[in-house]
Amino acid sequence: MSNSEEEEIARNYICFENPDLIVVVVDATSLERNLNLVFQIREITPNVILCVNLIDEAKKKGIKIDIRELENLVGCKVVTTIARKKKTLNKLLNSIYDFKPNNSYTPIKYSDSIENAIQNIMNEMIKIKKIPSFLKRFTCIKLLDNSENIIKTIEKKYNIKFNRYKNLQKVLNESIKLLEDNNISQSSIKDEIVTELVNKAAYICQKSCKYEKEHYHNFDTKIDKILTSRKFGIPIMLAFLCIIFWLTIVGSNYPSQILFRVFSWFQNKLIYIFDFFHSPEWLKNMLVLGIYQTLTWIVAVMLPPMAIFFPLFTFLEDLGFLPRIAFNMDGFFNKAKTTGKQMITMCMGFGCNAAGVVGTRIIDSPRERIIAAVTNSFVPCNGRYPFLIAISTIFIAGSLTGILSSVVSTLAVIFVIIIGIILTLIISQILSNTILNGVPSSFILELPPFRKPQIGKIIVRSIFDRTLFVLRKSSLCCSSCWSCYLALRKYRN
């Protein structure tokens, strides 16, 4: 039951590419909500391994899962994993290698009236040879609930038109009429099917899971009542940003000064060496005052703030705080007639605008997707933070000293970010009322549990994937441009 483009891609692969095996990863702390995906996939293929991830989080919350009972009730191989531990992933890999298809599996049974309707249509569907046998029951269900998108995809894939099969259309209409006599309209068939899936999942969890703590989610709920409240949510978000930028600005001053002194000492030595060998002036200017000086200035100015800011930002990401920011901003985007998912892509833009634009594919509405992509550039990405910090420190707070300088610099950066968010909302509303007119689509955001951040991985990921990557790109661009400029100026003179 796909609701977005990426879900459709996954569904089409499962339906039409005949995969050898599908590994369905579910959250051990939300098993009841996740199992419906397993049942939907098993409508198409029995070749499924159920991977119950985050088993460590489940134990912390006092959730015990009887794996053997779960296997018996679901009817497929079940493997528990903790994704950040390689040992458990090896266990999953071994299960994949040793997998044997379960041909005796029967899909989930719905209410008698729906099952009778499916069977009546199936009697005609069997006659259509172009559709593979494993997809026939799934196709019958989609014809019943009138899922136009997947029906058109099936027709295109197998080069058929269901309306040309008169007997099939006749039986389909009779089955829909039969369901209406049982107070199930065609528009509510999908709801009935979902209800059966949810009830089945609830029954399986009741039999296979034991909850040692009656209110195991109370801790997260209490924190979320504060972090996502209307009164405290946005002030706390701004406070976190202020703390991060203040620590970045204050902490980066000292290593920046040390790096400047070290690089200046080396620069004087390089100039002495060029003068000693009587090198041409243009060559010395290009290599020392151009490439070397620009490169070292960039490193001295950008490296310290990035080395502090990126780990702090990644810490909030690992902690689970960024989705709470999206939740707090959801109402503002609805007022701008766009979906709350745009806040997710905006948060991605804080890391990288390119990733934010690519991430707009999670938005179902093409109108809202275009708005999110256009306005993502108003959000300063992580490559611009060191520049903003340097500009605010030098030009805005340059005349100040002590702690006042760092406070003013922090407020200046926060002000730029707030201006970017406000511009995003204003432009989104203008586009929604003019050339991209429309109403906002619904948005459901699942808040992940708070987790203990992995400090080692945060440091490695933030330094190698972000700090050094951005620094290398900036250094190559700026040093090459400046050295070319100096060489051209010398040539013109």
C-alpha positions in Angstrom: 0.0 0.0 0.0 2.5 2.6 -1.2 2.0 6.3 -0.4 5.1 7.8 -2.0 7.4 7.5 -5.0 10.1 5.6 -3.2 7.6 3.2 -1.8 6.2 2.6 -5.3 9.7 1.8 -6.5 10.2 -0.8 -3.7 6.7 -2.2 -4.4 7.2 -2.5 -8.1 10.5 -4.4 -7.6 8.9 -6.8 -5.1 5.9 -7.3 -7.4 7.5 -7.6 -10.9 11.2 -8.5 -10.5 10.7 -11.8 -8.8 13.4 -11.4 -6.1 14.9 -14.5 -4.5 14.4 -13.2 -1.0 13.1 -10.1 0.8 14.5 -9.1 4.1 11.9 -7.0 6.0 13.5 -4.9 8.8 11.2 -4.0 11.6 11.6 -2.0 14.9 11.6 -4.2 17.9 10.2 -1.4 20.0 7.3 -0.9 17.6 6.7 -4.4 16.4 2.9 -4.2 16.3 3.0 -1.2 13.9 5.7 -2.7 11.7 4.3 -6.2 11.1 1.6 -4.9 8.7 4.4 -4.4 6.1 5.4 -8.1 6.5 1.8 -9.2 5.8 1.5 -7.0 2.8 4.7 -8.4 1.3 3.7 -11.9 2.0 0.6 -11.4 -0.2 3.1 -11.5 -3.1 5.9 -13.8 -2.0 6.6 -16.3 0.8 10.3 -15.8 0.4 10.7 -13.4 3.4 13.1 -13.1 6.4 11.9 -11.0 9.2 14.8 -8.9 10.7 13.8 -7.6 14.2 16.3 -4.7 14.7 16.9 -2.5 17.8 16.6 -5.5 20.0 18.9 -3.7 22.5 16.4 -0.8 22.7 13.6 -3.3 23.3 15.4 -4.8 26.2 16.0 -1.4 27.8 12.3 -0.8 27.6 11.5 -4.1 29.2 10.2 -5.7 26.0 10.9 -9.5 25.6 10.2 -11.1 22.3 9.7 -14.9 22.0 11.4 -15.4 18.6 10.2 -19.0 18.2 6.6 -18.0 18.9 7.0 -15.1 16.5 8.3 -17.4 13.8 5.4 -19.8 14.2 2.8 -17.0 14.1 4.2 -15.0 11.2 5.3 -18.1 9.3 8.8 -17.0 8.2 12.4 -17.0 9.5 13.0 -14.4 12.2 16.4 -12.9 13.0 17.2 -10.4 15.8 19.8 -7.8 15.1 21.5 -4.7 16.6 22.6 -3.0 13.4 25.6 -1.3 14.9 27.0 -4.6 16.1 28.7 -6.6 13.3 28.2 -9.9 15.1 24.4 -9.7 14.8 24.6 -8.7 11.1 26.7 -11.8 10.4 23.9 -13.9 11.9 21.5 -12.2 9.5 23.8 -12.8 6.5 24.1 -16.5 7.5 20.3 -16.7 7.6 20.1 -15.2 4.1 22.7 -17.7 2.7 20.9 -20.7 4.3 17.4 -19.6 3.3 15.0 -22.2 2.0 11.7 -21.1 0.4 8.5 -21.9 2.4 6.1 -23.1 -0.3 3.5 -24.2 2.2 2.7 -20.6 3.4 -0.8 -19.3 3.1 -1.4 -15.5 3.1 -3.4 -13.7 5.8 -7.1 -14.4 5.7 -9.5 -11.5 5.8 -13.2 -11.5 6.7 -15.4 -14.1 5.0 -17.2 -11.6 2.7 -13.8 -10.2 1.5 -12.3 -13.7 1.1 -15.3 -14.8 -0.9 -15.0 -11.8 -3.2 -11.3 -12.4 -3.7 -12.0 -16.1 -4.5 -14.7 -15.2 -7.0 -12.3 -12.9 -8.9 -9.5 -15.4 -8.6 -11.5 -17.9 -10.5 -11.5 -15.5 -13.5 -7.9 -14.3 -12.8 -6.5 -17.8 -13.2 -7.6 -17.6 -16.9 -5.3 -14.7 -17.5 -2.0 -16.4 -18.3 0.1 -13.3 -18.7 -0.1 -12.5 -15.0 2.2 -14.8 -12.9 0.6 -17.0 -10.3 2.3 -15.4 -7.3 0.8 -12.0 -8.3 -2.8 -13.2 -9.0 -4.2 -12.9 -5.4 -2.5 -9.5 -4.9 -4.0 -8.3 -8.3 -7.5 -9.4 -7.2 -7.3 -7.4 -4.0 -6.1 -4.3 -5.9 -9.0 -4.6 -8.4 -11.4 -4.9 -5.4 -10.2 -1.8 -3.6 -9.8 0.1 -7.0 -6.1 1.0 -6.5 -5.7 2.7 -9.9 -2.0 3.3 -9.7 -0.9 -0.3 -9.2 -3.6 -1.6 -11.6 -2.2 0.6 -14.4 1.3 -0.5 -13.5 0.3 -4.2 -13.8 -1.5 -3.6 -17.1 1.6 -1.8 -18.5 4.0 -4.4 -17.2 2.1 -7.4 -18.7 0.6 -5.6 -21.7 -3.1 -6.3 -20.8 -6.3 -4.3 -20.2 -8.6 -5.7 -17.5 -11.6 -3.9 -18.9 -11.3 -6.1 -22.0 -12.0 -9.2 -20.0 -15.8 -9.1 -19.8 -16.3 -12.1 -17.5 -13.7 -10.6 -15.1 -15.5 -7.2 -15.0 -18.8 -8.9 -14.5 -17.5 -11.0 -11.5 -15.7 -7.9 -10.1 -19.0 -5.9 -10.2 -20.9 -8.7 -8.6 -18.3 -9.1 -5.9 -18.4 -5.3 -5.2 -22.2 -5.5 -5.0 -22.0 -8.5 -2.6 -19.6 -6.6 -0.4 -22.0 -3.5 -0.4 -24.8 -5.8 0.7 -22.5 -6.7 3.7 -22.1 -2.9 4.4 -18.6 -2.8 2.9 -18.4 -0.1 0.1 -15.6 -0.2 -2.4 -14.1 3.0 -0.9 -13.9 1.2 2.5 -12.5 -2.1 1.3 -8.9 -0.9 1.9 -9.8 0.2 5.4 -11.3 -3.2 6.1 -8.1 -4.9 4.8 -5.9 -2.6 6.9 -8.0 -3.3 10.0 -7.5 -7.0 9.5 -3.7 -6.5 9.1 -3.6 -4.4 12.3 -5.7 -6.9 14.3 -3.4 -9.7 13.1 -0.3 -7.8 14.1 -1.8 -7.0 17.5 -2.7 -10.6 18.1 0.8 -11.8 17.2 2.4 -9.2 19.5 0.1 -10.2 22.3 1.2 -13.8 22.0 4.9 -13.3 21.3 5.8 -10.2 23.3 6.0 -9.6 27.0 6.1 -6.1 28.5 7.9 -6.0 31.9 7.3 -2.3 32.2 3.6 -1.3 31.7 4.5 2.2 30.6 7.8 1.5 28.9 7.6 4.6 26.7 6.9 7.1 29.5 10.4 8.5 29.7 10.4 9.5 26.0 6.9 10.8 26.3 7.7 13.1 29.2 10.7 14.6 27.4 8.7 15.0 24.2 6.0 16.9 26.1 8.6 19.5 26.8 10.7 19.5 23.6 7.6 19.5 21.3 5.3 21.7 23.3 3.9 24.9 21.8 5.3 27.0 24.7 8.8 25.5 25.0 9.6 23.7 21.8 10.9 26.5 19.6 12.7 28.4 22.4 14.5 25.1 23.3 15.4 24.7 19.6 16.8 28.2 19.4 18.7 27.7 22.8 20.3 24.5 21.4 21.4 26.4 18.2 22.8 29.2 20.3 24.8 26.9 22.6 26.2 25.0 19.5 27.3 28.2 17.8 28.6 29.8 20.9 30.8 26.8 21.7 31.9 26.8 18.1 32.9 30.4 18.0 34.6 30.5 21.4 36.3 27.2 20.9 37.6 28.0 17.4 39.3 31.2 18.3 42.3 29.7 20.1 43.2 27.0 17.5 42.7 29.5 14.7 45.3 31.9 16.3 47.8 29.1 16.7 47.3 27.9 13.1 47.8 31.5 11.8 51.1 31.8 13.7 52.4 28.5 12.5 51.4 29.1 8.9 52.8 32.6 9.0 56.1 31.3 10.2 56.2 28.8 7.4 55.2 31.5 4.9 58.2 33.7 5.9 60.5 30.7 5.4 59.1 30.0 2.0 59.6 33.6 0.9 63.2 33.5 2.2 63.8 30.3 0.1 62.3 31.8 -3.1 64.4 35.0 -2.6 67.5 33.0 -1.9 67.1 31.2 -5.3 66.1 34.5 -7.1 62.8 33.1 -8.3 60.7 35.2 -10.6 58.3 37.5 -8.7 55.2 36.2 -10.4 56.1 32.6 -9.5 56.6 33.6 -5.8 53.3 35.5 -5.8 51.4 32.7 -7.3 52.8 29.9 -5.2 53.3 31.6 -1.8 50.9 34.6 -1.7 48.4 32.8 -3.9 48.1 29.1 -3.3 49.9 28.7 0.0 48.5 31.8 1.8 44.9 31.3 0.6 45.0 27.6 1.4 46.5 28.2 4.9 44.0 31.0 5.6 41.1 28.8 4.7 42.4 26.0 6.9 43.1 28.4 9.8 39.7 30.0 9.6 37.4 27.1 8.6 39.0 24.0 10.1 38.6 24.8 13.9 34.9 25.8 13.7 34.0 22.9 11.4 35.9 20.5 13.7 33.7 21.7 16.6 30.4 22.4 14.9 30.0 19.2 12.9 30.5 16.8 15.8 28.0 18.9 17.9 25.4 18.9 15.1 25.9 15.1 14.5 25.5 14.6 18.2 22.0 16.2 18.1 21.3 14.0 15.0 22.3 10.8 16.8 20.4 11.9 19.9 17.1 12.1 18.0 16.6 15.9 18.4 16.4 16.9 14.7 13.0 15.2 14.1 11.7 17.1 17.1 12.7 20.3 15.3 10.7 19.2 12.2 7.7 18.5 14.5 7.9 21.9 16.0 7.9 23.6 12.6 5.2 21.5 11.0 2.4 24.0 11.9 4.2 26.9 10.3 4.6 25.0 7.0 0.9 24.1 7.0 0.1 27.8 7.3 2.3 28.4 4.3 0.2 25.7 2.5 3.0 23.2 2.2 3.6 19.8 3.9 5.4 19.3 7.2 7.8 17.0 5.3 9.4 20.2 3.9 10.8 20.7 7.4 12.6 17.3 7.1 14.2 18.4 3.8 15.1 21.8 5.4 16.8 20.0 8.3 18.7 18.0 5.7 19.7 21.3 4.1 21.3 22.3 7.3 23.7 19.5 6.6 23.9 19.8 2.8 21.6 21.7 0.4 22.1 19.1 -2.3 21.0 16.4 0.0 18.0 18.5 1.0 16.9 18.9 -2.6 17.4 15.2 -3.3 15.5 14.5 -0.2 12.4 16.3 -1.5 11.5 13.0 -3.2 9.9 12.0 0.1 7.2 14.6 -0.6 4.2 13.0 -2.5 2.8 16.2 -4.0 4.7 17.4 -7.1 3.7 21.0 -6.2 5.1 20.8 -2.7 8.2 19.0 -4.0 9.0 21.9 -6.3 8.5 24.5 -3.5 10.7 22.5 -1.1 13.5 22.2 -3.7 13.3 25.9 -4.7 13.4 27.2 -1.1 16.0 24.8 0.3 18.7 27.2 -0.8 17.6 29.7 1.9 18.9 27.3 4.5 22.6 27.7 5.2 24.3 24.3 4.7 27.2 23.1 6.8 29.7 24.3 4.2 28.5 27.9 4.8 28.6 27.8 8.6 32.3 28.4 8.9 32.0 31.3 6.5 29.1 32.8 8.5 31.1 32.3 11.7 34.2 33.9 10.3 32.2 36.9 8.8 30.3 37.5 12.1 33.5 37.2 14.1 35.6 39.5 12.0 33.1 42.2 10.7 30.2 42.2 13.3 32.0 41.4 16.6 35.5 42.4 15.5 35.5 45.6 17.6 34.4 43.8 20.7 36.5 41.8 23.2 36.1 38.9 25.6 32.9 36.9 26.0 30.8 39.8 24.5 32.5 39.2 21.1 31.5 35.5 21.0 28.0 36.2 22.2 27.4 38.8 19.5 28.9 36.5 16.8 26.6 33.7 17.9 23.5 35.9 17.8 24.5 37.1 14.4 24.8 33.6 13.0 21.5 32.6 14.7 19.9 35.7 13.2 21.0 34.7 9.7 19.5 31.2 10.2 16.2 32.6 11.4 16.1 34.9 8.4 16.7 31.9 6.2 13.8 30.0 7.8 11.5 33.0 7.6 12.3 33.5 3.9 11.6 29.8 3.3 8.2 30.2 4.8 7.4 33.5 3.0 8.5 32.2 -0.4 6.7 28.9 0.2 3.4 30.8 0.9 3.9 33.2 -2.1 4.4 30.2 -4.4 1.5 28.3 -2.9 -0.8 31.3 -3.5 0.4 32.1 -7.1 2.1 29.8 -9.7 2.0 26.7 -7.5 -1.4 27.2 -5.9 -2.8 24.3 -3.8 -3.6 23.0 -0.4 -1.2 21.3 2.0 -1.1 17.5 2.0 -1.4 15.5 5.2 1.8 14.6 7.1 2.5 12.0 9.8 5.8 12.2 11.6 7.1 9.3 13.7 9.4 10.6 16.4 12.3 8.1 16.9 13.3 7.1 20.5 16.0 9.0 22.2 19.3 7.0 22.0 22.7 7.3 23.5 24.9 8.9 20.9 28.0 6.9 19.7 30.7 9.4 20.4 33.4 7.5 18.4 31.3 7.2 15.3 30.2 10.8 15.7 33.8 12.1 15.7 34.9 9.9 12.8 31.8 10.6 10.6 31.8 14.4 11.3 35.5 14.8 10.7 36.0 12.6 7.6 32.6 12.8 5.9 31.9 16.5 6.6 34.8 18.5 7.9 37.6 17.3 5.6 35.3 16.9 2.7 34.0 20.6 2.9 37.5 21.9 3.7 39.1 20.1 0.7 36.4 21.4 -1.7 36.7 25.0 -0.3 40.5 24.9 -0.3 40.9 23.7 -3.9 38.3 26.2 -5.2 39.6 29.3 -3.4 43.4 28.6 -3.7 43.1 27.9 -7.5 41.0 31.0 -8.1 43.3 33.3 -6.1 46.5 32.1 -7.6 45.1 32.5 -11.1 44.0 36.0 -10.2 47.5 37.0 -9.0 49.2 35.4 -12.0 46.8 37.3 -14.4 47.3 40.6 -12.6 51.1 40.2 -12.8 50.8 39.4 -16.6 48.6 42.4 -17.2 51.0 44.7 -15.4 
